[in-house]
């Protein structure tokens, strides 16, 4: 699994846990829905950390809570 897939899966997991749609997530995070959809549908291959931080702020979690999952811990080093 690559990092963008892990980010996408985490966003979907958090929305599922809270039973909110992508549009609702965008509203509570003060982001355009297209920003989140670009991450989810693979258009954005390198989402900015500030975007992830805004998602965390909207959901009331820290960056550590966002990235502190076994899925992120298991990622291979990506060197390009």
PDB file as gemmi writes it, atoms N, CA and C in Angstrom:
CRYST1    1.000    1.000    1.000  90.00  90.00  90.00 P 1                      
ATOM      1  N   UNK A   1       0.849  -1.172   0.000  1.00  0.00           N  
ATOM      2  CA  UNK A   1       0.000   0.000   0.000  1.00  0.00           C  
ATOM      3  C   UNK A   1       0.895   1.235   0.000  1.00  0.00           C  
ATOM      4  N   UNK A   2       0.459   2.269  -0.710  1.00  0.00           N  
ATOM      5  CA  UNK A   2       1.216   3.516  -0.735  1.00  0.00           C  
ATOM      6  C   UNK A   2       0.586   4.544   0.207  1.00  0.00           C  
ATOM      7  N   UNK A   3       1.278   5.643   0.401  1.00  0.00           N  
ATOM      8  CA  UNK A   3       0.842   6.657   1.365  1.00  0.00           C  
ATOM      9  C   UNK A   3      -0.493   7.267   0.997  1.00  0.00           C  
ATOM     10  N   UNK A   4      -0.692   7.605  -0.269  1.00  0.00           N  
ATOM     11  CA  UNK A   4      -1.947   8.248  -0.673  1.00  0.00           C  
ATOM     12  C   UNK A   4      -3.136   7.316  -0.446  1.00  0.00           C  
ATOM     13  N   UNK A   5      -2.938   6.027  -0.648  1.00  0.00           N  
ATOM     14  CA  UNK A   5      -4.009   5.064  -0.384  1.00  0.00           C  
ATOM     15  C   UNK A   5      -4.303   5.007   1.112  1.00  0.00           C  
ATOM     16  N   UNK A   6      -3.263   5.056   1.933  1.00  0.00           N  
ATOM     17  CA  UNK A   6      -3.456   5.055   3.383  1.00  0.00           C  
ATOM     18  C   UNK A   6      -4.205   6.307   3.835  1.00  0.00           C  
ATOM     19  N   UNK A   7      -3.870   7.461   3.255  1.00  0.00           N  
ATOM     20  CA  UNK A   7      -4.567   8.712   3.593  1.00  0.00           C  
ATOM     21  C   UNK A   7      -6.027   8.618   3.178  1.00  0.00           C  
ATOM     22  N   UNK A   8      -6.264   8.149   1.975  1.00  0.00           N  
ATOM     23  CA  UNK A   8      -7.632   7.998   1.465  1.00  0.00           C  
ATOM     24  C   UNK A   8      -8.441   7.061   2.363  1.00  0.00           C  
ATOM     25  N   UNK A   9      -7.869   5.927   2.703  1.00  0.00           N  
ATOM     26  CA  UNK A   9      -8.563   4.966   3.564  1.00  0.00           C  
ATOM     27  C   UNK A   9      -8.865   5.551   4.940  1.00  0.00           C  
ATOM     28  N   UNK A  10      -7.928   6.333   5.471  1.00  0.00           N  
ATOM     29  CA  UNK A  10      -8.128   6.920   6.794  1.00  0.00           C  
ATOM     30  C   UNK A  10      -9.261   7.944   6.778  1.00  0.00           C  
ATOM     31  N   UNK A  11      -9.302   8.772   5.742  1.00  0.00           N  
ATOM     32  CA  UNK A  11     -10.392   9.749   5.628  1.00  0.00           C  
ATOM     33  C   UNK A  11     -11.729   9.027   5.547  1.00  0.00           C  
ATOM     34  N   UNK A  12     -11.800   8.004   4.728  1.00  0.00           N  
ATOM     35  CA  UNK A  12     -13.050   7.247   4.592  1.00  0.00           C  
ATOM     36  C   UNK A  12     -13.427   6.560   5.904  1.00  0.00           C  
ATOM     37  N   UNK A  13     -12.438   6.034   6.612  1.00  0.00           N  
ATOM     38  CA  UNK A  13     -12.690   5.394   7.907  1.00  0.00           C  
ATOM     39  C   UNK A  13     -13.263   6.395   8.901  1.00  0.00           C  
ATOM     40  N   UNK A  14     -12.650   7.567   8.982  1.00  0.00           N  
ATOM     41  CA  UNK A  14     -13.108   8.585   9.920  1.00  0.00           C  
ATOM     42  C   UNK A  14     -14.510   9.073   9.583  1.00  0.00           C  
ATOM     43  N   UNK A  15     -14.801   9.219   8.305  1.00  0.00           N  
ATOM     44  CA  UNK A  15     -16.165   9.610   7.898  1.00  0.00           C  
ATOM     45  C   UNK A  15     -17.162   8.514   8.257  1.00  0.00           C  
ATOM     46  N   UNK A  16     -16.779   7.268   8.029  1.00  0.00           N  
ATOM     47  CA  UNK A  16     -17.658   6.145   8.365  1.00  0.00           C  
ATOM     48  C   UNK A  16     -17.941   6.066   9.852  1.00  0.00           C  
ATOM     49  N   UNK A  17     -16.905   6.261  10.670  1.00  0.00           N  
ATOM     50  CA  UNK A  17     -17.081   6.216  12.124  1.00  0.00           C  
ATOM     51  C   UNK A  17     -18.048   7.293  12.605  1.00  0.00           C  
ATOM     52  N   UNK A  18     -17.999   8.437  11.943  1.00  0.00           N  
ATOM     53  CA  UNK A  18     -18.830   9.575  12.352  1.00  0.00           C  
ATOM     54  C   UNK A  18     -20.138   9.663  11.573  1.00  0.00           C  
ATOM     55  N   UNK A  19     -20.295   8.741  10.632  1.00  0.00           N  
ATOM     56  CA  UNK A  19     -21.485   8.701   9.771  1.00  0.00           C  
ATOM     57  C   UNK A  19     -21.736  10.049   9.091  1.00  0.00           C  
ATOM     58  N   UNK A  20     -20.666  10.573   8.466  1.00  0.00           N  
ATOM     59  CA  UNK A  20     -20.800  11.821   7.717  1.00  0.00           C  
ATOM     60  C   UNK A  20     -20.368  11.616   6.277  1.00  0.00           C  
ATOM     61  N   UNK A  21     -20.945  12.396   5.396  1.00  0.00           N  
ATOM     62  CA  UNK A  21     -20.604  12.328   3.982  1.00  0.00           C  
ATOM     63  C   UNK A  21     -19.346  13.157   3.711  1.00  0.00           C  
ATOM     64  N   UNK A  22     -18.817  13.001   2.530  1.00  0.00           N  
ATOM     65  CA  UNK A  22     -17.657  13.786   2.113  1.00  0.00           C  
ATOM     66  C   UNK A  22     -18.021  15.271   2.076  1.00  0.00           C  
ATOM     67  N   UNK A  23     -19.211  15.585   1.609  1.00  0.00           N  
ATOM     68  CA  UNK A  23     -19.639  16.988   1.569  1.00  0.00           C  
ATOM     69  C   UNK A  23     -19.765  17.558   2.978  1.00  0.00           C  
ATOM     70  N   UNK A  24     -20.272  16.777   3.920  1.00  0.00           N  
ATOM     71  CA  UNK A  24     -20.371  17.228   5.310  1.00  0.00           C  
ATOM     72  C   UNK A  24     -18.974  17.425   5.893  1.00  0.00           C  
ATOM     73  N   UNK A  25     -18.065  16.508   5.589  1.00  0.00           N  
ATOM     74  CA  UNK A  25     -16.686  16.648   6.042  1.00  0.00           C  
ATOM     75  C   UNK A  25     -16.097  17.951   5.526  1.00  0.00           C  
ATOM     76  N   UNK A  26     -16.294  18.235   4.254  1.00  0.00           N  
ATOM     77  CA  UNK A  26     -15.775  19.469   3.661  1.00  0.00           C  
ATOM     78  C   UNK A  26     -16.336  20.691   4.386  1.00  0.00           C  
ATOM     79  N   UNK A  27     -17.616  20.658   4.697  1.00  0.00           N  
ATOM     80  CA  UNK A  27     -18.250  21.788   5.385  1.00  0.00           C  
ATOM     81  C   UNK A  27     -17.650  22.015   6.757  1.00  0.00           C  
ATOM     82  N   UNK A  28     -17.515  20.948   7.550  1.00  0.00           N  
ATOM     83  CA  UNK A  28     -17.010  21.124   8.909  1.00  0.00           C  
ATOM     84  C   UNK A  28     -15.514  21.433   8.936  1.00  0.00           C  
ATOM     85  N   UNK A  29     -14.806  21.140   7.843  1.00  0.00           N  
ATOM     86  CA  UNK A  29     -13.369  21.405   7.769  1.00  0.00           C  
ATOM     87  C   UNK A  29     -13.052  22.722   7.052  1.00  0.00           C  
ATOM     88  N   UNK A  30     -14.087  23.398   6.565  1.00  0.00           N  
ATOM     89  CA  UNK A  30     -13.911  24.653   5.816  1.00  0.00           C  
ATOM     90  C   UNK A  30     -13.034  24.454   4.580  1.00  0.00           C  
ATOM     91  N   UNK A  31     -13.269  23.330   3.901  1.00  0.00           N  
ATOM     92  CA  UNK A  31     -12.559  23.025   2.657  1.00  0.00           C  
ATOM     93  C   UNK A  31     -13.567  22.875   1.528  1.00  0.00           C  
ATOM     94  N   UNK A  32     -13.150  23.186   0.307  1.00  0.00           N  
ATOM     95  CA  UNK A  32     -14.045  22.897  -0.807  1.00  0.00           C  
ATOM     96  C   UNK A  32     -14.198  21.372  -0.958  1.00  0.00           C  
ATOM     97  N   UNK A  33     -15.397  20.895  -1.251  1.00  0.00           N  
ATOM     98  CA  UNK A  33     -15.568  19.453  -1.440  1.00  0.00           C  
ATOM     99  C   UNK A  33     -14.594  18.881  -2.468  1.00  0.00           C  
ATOM    100  N   UNK A  34     -14.253  19.671  -3.469  1.00  0.00           N  
ATOM    101  CA  UNK A  34     -13.335  19.185  -4.504  1.00  0.00           C  
ATOM    102  C   UNK A  34     -11.959  18.848  -3.932  1.00  0.00           C  
ATOM    103  N   UNK A  35     -11.517  19.549  -2.902  1.00  0.00           N  
ATOM    104  CA  UNK A  35     -10.213  19.250  -2.295  1.00  0.00           C  
ATOM    105  C   UNK A  35     -10.193  17.847  -1.705  1.00  0.00           C  
ATOM    106  N   UNK A  36     -11.254  17.502  -0.996  1.00  0.00           N  
ATOM    107  CA  UNK A  36     -11.323  16.174  -0.389  1.00  0.00           C  
ATOM    108  C   UNK A  36     -11.555  15.112  -1.459  1.00  0.00           C  
ATOM    109  N   UNK A  37     -12.434  15.400  -2.400  1.00  0.00           N  
ATOM    110  CA  UNK A  37     -12.706  14.431  -3.465  1.00  0.00           C  
ATOM    111  C   UNK A  37     -11.471  14.176  -4.315  1.00  0.00           C  
ATOM    112  N   UNK A  38     -10.642  15.192  -4.526  1.00  0.00           N  
ATOM    113  CA  UNK A  38      -9.404  14.994  -5.291  1.00  0.00           C  
ATOM    114  C   UNK A  38      -8.464  14.026  -4.589  1.00  0.00           C  
ATOM    115  N   UNK A  39      -8.438  14.078  -3.263  1.00  0.00           N  
ATOM    116  CA  UNK A  39      -7.631  13.118  -2.502  1.00  0.00           C  
ATOM    117  C   UNK A  39      -8.243  11.724  -2.623  1.00  0.00           C  
ATOM    118  N   UNK A  40      -9.544  11.633  -2.422  1.00  0.00           N  
ATOM    119  CA  UNK A  40     -10.215  10.334  -2.408  1.00  0.00           C  
ATOM    120  C   UNK A  40     -10.216   9.642  -3.758  1.00  0.00           C  
ATOM    121  N   UNK A  41     -10.312  10.403  -4.829  1.00  0.00           N  
ATOM    122  CA  UNK A  41     -10.413   9.801  -6.161  1.00  0.00           C  
ATOM    123  C   UNK A  41      -9.088   9.785  -6.907  1.00  0.00           C  
ATOM    124  N   UNK A  42      -7.993  10.096  -6.189  1.00  0.00           N  
ATOM    125  CA  UNK A  42      -6.669   9.940  -6.774  1.00  0.00           C  
ATOM    126  C   UNK A  42      -6.188  11.070  -7.653  1.00  0.00           C  
ATOM    127  N   UNK A  43      -6.951  12.137  -7.750  1.00  0.00           N  
ATOM    128  CA  UNK A  43      -6.520  13.265  -8.568  1.00  0.00           C  
ATOM    129  C   UNK A  43      -5.362  14.005  -7.909  1.00  0.00           C  
ATOM    130  N   UNK A  44      -5.393  14.073  -6.580  1.00  0.00           N  
ATOM    131  CA  UNK A  44      -4.325  14.687  -5.809  1.00  0.00           C  
ATOM    132  C   UNK A  44      -3.423  13.585  -5.278  1.00  0.00           C  
ATOM    133  N   UNK A  45      -2.238  13.444  -5.860  1.00  0.00           N  
ATOM    134  CA  UNK A  45      -1.318  12.392  -5.448  1.00  0.00           C  
ATOM    135  C   UNK A  45      -0.397  12.827  -4.312  1.00  0.00           C  
ATOM    136  N   UNK A  46      -0.473  14.103  -3.934  1.00  0.00           N  
ATOM    137  CA  UNK A  46       0.383  14.612  -2.879  1.00  0.00           C  
ATOM    138  C   UNK A  46      -0.352  15.693  -2.101  1.00  0.00           C  
ATOM    139  N   UNK A  47      -1.350  15.303  -1.299  1.00  0.00           N  
ATOM    140  CA  UNK A  47      -2.116  16.310  -0.558  1.00  0.00           C  
ATOM    141  C   UNK A  47      -1.217  17.057   0.428  1.00  0.00           C  
ATOM    142  N   UNK A  48      -1.474  18.339   0.559  1.00  0.00           N  
ATOM    143  CA  UNK A  48      -0.673  19.156   1.466  1.00  0.00           C  
ATOM    144  C   UNK A  48      -0.994  18.805   2.909  1.00  0.00           C  
ATOM    145  N   UNK A  49       0.020  18.923   3.743  1.00  0.00           N  
ATOM    146  CA  UNK A  49      -0.163  18.647   5.161  1.00  0.00           C  
ATOM    147  C   UNK A  49      -1.192  19.586   5.767  1.00  0.00           C  
ATOM    148  N   UNK A  50      -1.235  20.831   5.308  1.00  0.00           N  
ATOM    149  CA  UNK A  50      -2.216  21.782   5.839  1.00  0.00           C  
ATOM    150  C   UNK A  50      -3.641  21.311   5.555  1.00  0.00           C  
ATOM    151  N   UNK A  51      -3.855  20.656   4.422  1.00  0.00           N  
ATOM    152  CA  UNK A  51      -5.175  20.110   4.098  1.00  0.00           C  
ATOM    153  C   UNK A  51      -5.532  19.000   5.084  1.00  0.00           C  
ATOM    154  N   UNK A  52      -4.577  18.111   5.344  1.00  0.00           N  
ATOM    155  CA  UNK A  52      -4.808  17.036   6.317  1.00  0.00           C  
ATOM    156  C   UNK A  52      -5.058  17.641   7.698  1.00  0.00           C  
ATOM    157  N   UNK A  53      -4.315  18.694   8.054  1.00  0.00           N  
ATOM    158  CA  UNK A  53      -4.500  19.363   9.349  1.00  0.00           C  
ATOM    159  C   UNK A  53      -5.892  19.972   9.447  1.00  0.00           C  
ATOM    160  N   UNK A  54      -6.386  20.568   8.375  1.00  0.00           N  
ATOM    161  CA  UNK A  54      -7.734  21.141   8.390  1.00  0.00           C  
ATOM    162  C   UNK A  54      -8.787  20.049   8.568  1.00  0.00           C  
ATOM    163  N   UNK A  55      -8.554  18.888   7.958  1.00  0.00           N  
ATOM    164  CA  UNK A  55      -9.462  17.752   8.138  1.00  0.00           C  
ATOM    165  C   UNK A  55      -9.446  17.315   9.596  1.00  0.00           C  
ATOM    166  N   UNK A  56      -8.259  17.217  10.167  1.00  0.00           N  
ATOM    167  CA  UNK A  56      -8.132  16.833  11.579  1.00  0.00           C  
ATOM    168  C   UNK A  56      -8.835  17.844  12.483  1.00  0.00           C  
ATOM    169  N   UNK A  57      -8.616  19.128  12.227  1.00  0.00           N  
ATOM    170  CA  UNK A  57      -9.256  20.163  13.040  1.00  0.00           C  
ATOM    171  C   UNK A  57     -10.775  20.057  12.972  1.00  0.00           C  
ATOM    172  N   UNK A  58     -11.301  19.853  11.775  1.00  0.00           N  
ATOM    173  CA  UNK A  58     -12.743  19.725  11.607  1.00  0.00           C  
ATOM    174  C   UNK A  58     -13.312  18.515  12.330  1.00  0.00           C  
ATOM    175  N   UNK A  59     -12.525  17.449  12.396  1.00  0.00           N  
ATOM    176  CA  UNK A  59     -12.976  16.221  13.055  1.00  0.00           C  
ATOM    177  C   UNK A  59     -12.643  16.213  14.547  1.00  0.00           C  
ATOM    178  N   UNK A  60     -11.897  17.211  14.991  1.00  0.00           N  
ATOM    179  CA  UNK A  60     -11.540  17.273  16.408  1.00  0.00           C  
ATOM    180  C   UNK A  60     -10.494  16.259  16.823  1.00  0.00           C  
ATOM    181  N   UNK A  61      -9.569  15.943  15.907  1.00  0.00           N  
ATOM    182  CA  UNK A  61      -8.487  15.011  16.219  1.00  0.00           C  
ATOM    183  C   UNK A  61      -7.148  15.681  15.917  1.00  0.00           C  
ATOM    184  N   UNK A  62      -6.089  15.108  16.437  1.00  0.00           N  
ATOM    185  CA  UNK A  62      -4.755  15.624  16.171  1.00  0.00           C  
ATOM    186  C   UNK A  62      -4.165  14.933  14.933  1.00  0.00           C  
ATOM    187  N   UNK A  63      -3.097  15.516  14.419  1.00  0.00           N  
ATOM    188  CA  UNK A  63      -2.382  14.844  13.327  1.00  0.00           C  
ATOM    189  C   UNK A  63      -1.866  13.484  13.785  1.00  0.00           C  
ATOM    190  N   UNK A  64      -1.434  13.416  15.039  1.00  0.00           N  
ATOM    191  CA  UNK A  64      -0.972  12.140  15.590  1.00  0.00           C  
ATOM    192  C   UNK A  64      -2.056  11.075  15.574  1.00  0.00           C  
ATOM    193  N   UNK A  65      -3.273  11.486  15.895  1.00  0.00           N  
ATOM    194  CA  UNK A  65      -4.395  10.544  15.859  1.00  0.00           C  
ATOM    195  C   UNK A  65      -4.723  10.139  14.419  1.00  0.00           C  
ATOM    196  N   UNK A  66      -4.577  11.067  13.494  1.00  0.00           N  
ATOM    197  CA  UNK A  66      -4.848  10.749  12.095  1.00  0.00           C  
ATOM    198  C   UNK A  66      -3.843   9.715  11.591  1.00  0.00           C  
ATOM    199  N   UNK A  67      -2.566   9.987  11.851  1.00  0.00           N  
ATOM    200  CA  UNK A  67      -1.512   9.123  11.305  1.00  0.00           C  
ATOM    201  C   UNK A  67      -1.135   7.962  12.226  1.00  0.00           C  
ATOM    202  N   UNK A  68      -1.638   7.933  13.444  1.00  0.00           N  
ATOM    203  CA  UNK A  68      -1.265   6.898  14.404  1.00  0.00           C  
ATOM    204  C   UNK A  68      -2.077   5.628  14.265  1.00  0.00           C  
ATOM    205  N   UNK A  69      -1.976   5.006  13.114  1.00  0.00           N  
ATOM    206  CA  UNK A  69      -2.695   3.757  12.873  1.00  0.00           C  
ATOM    207  C   UNK A  69      -1.720   2.704  12.353  1.00  0.00           C  
ATOM    208  N   UNK A  70      -2.046   1.432  12.513  1.00  0.00           N  
ATOM    209  CA  UNK A  70      -1.174   0.371  11.990  1.00  0.00           C  
ATOM    210  C   UNK A  70      -0.949   0.497  10.484  1.00  0.00           C  
ATOM    211  N   UNK A  71      -1.936   1.005   9.768  1.00  0.00           N  
ATOM    212  CA  UNK A  71      -1.813   1.154   8.315  1.00  0.00           C  
ATOM    213  C   UNK A  71      -0.651   2.096   7.967  1.00  0.00           C  
ATOM    214  N   UNK A  72      -0.533   3.202   8.681  1.00  0.00           N  
ATOM    215  CA  UNK A  72       0.576   4.134   8.428  1.00  0.00           C  
ATOM    216  C   UNK A  72       1.892   3.562   8.945  1.00  0.00           C  
ATOM    217  N   UNK A  73       1.852   2.882  10.078  1.00  0.00           N  
ATOM    218  CA  UNK A  73       3.070   2.296  10.627  1.00  0.00           C  
ATOM    219  C   UNK A  73       3.690   1.255   9.691  1.00  0.00           C  
ATOM    220  N   UNK A  74       2.861   0.582   8.908  1.00  0.00           N  
ATOM    221  CA  UNK A  74       3.315  -0.486   8.034  1.00  0.00           C  
ATOM    222  C   UNK A  74       3.804  -0.004   6.666  1.00  0.00           C  
ATOM    223  N   UNK A  75       3.701   1.295   6.394  1.00  0.00           N  
ATOM    224  CA  UNK A  75       4.096   1.802   5.084  1.00  0.00           C  
ATOM    225  C   UNK A  75       5.585   1.606   4.839  1.00  0.00           C  
ATOM    226  N   UNK A  76       5.907   1.228   3.623  1.00  0.00           N  
ATOM    227  CA  UNK A  76       7.291   1.105   3.197  1.00  0.00           C  
ATOM    228  C   UNK A  76       7.856   2.504   2.930  1.00  0.00           C  
ATOM    229  N   UNK A  77       9.163   2.636   3.043  1.00  0.00           N  
ATOM    230  CA  UNK A  77       9.801   3.905   2.713  1.00  0.00           C  
ATOM    231  C   UNK A  77       9.630   4.179   1.229  1.00  0.00           C  
ATOM    232  N   UNK A  78       9.260   5.410   0.907  1.00  0.00           N  
ATOM    233  CA  UNK A  78       9.055   5.805  -0.489  1.00  0.00           C  
ATOM    234  C   UNK A  78      10.174   6.747  -0.900  1.00  0.00           C  
ATOM    235  N   UNK A  79      11.059   6.263  -1.730  1.00  0.00           N  
ATOM    236  CA  UNK A  79      12.171   7.065  -2.242  1.00  0.00           C  
ATOM    237  C   UNK A  79      12.003   7.175  -3.749  1.00  0.00           C  
ATOM    238  N   UNK A  80      11.996   8.418  -4.216  1.00  0.00           N  
ATOM    239  CA  UNK A  80      11.862   8.607  -5.676  1.00  0.00           C  
ATOM    240  C   UNK A  80      13.057   9.269  -6.259  1.00  0.00           C  
TER     241      UNK A  80                                                      
END                                                                             
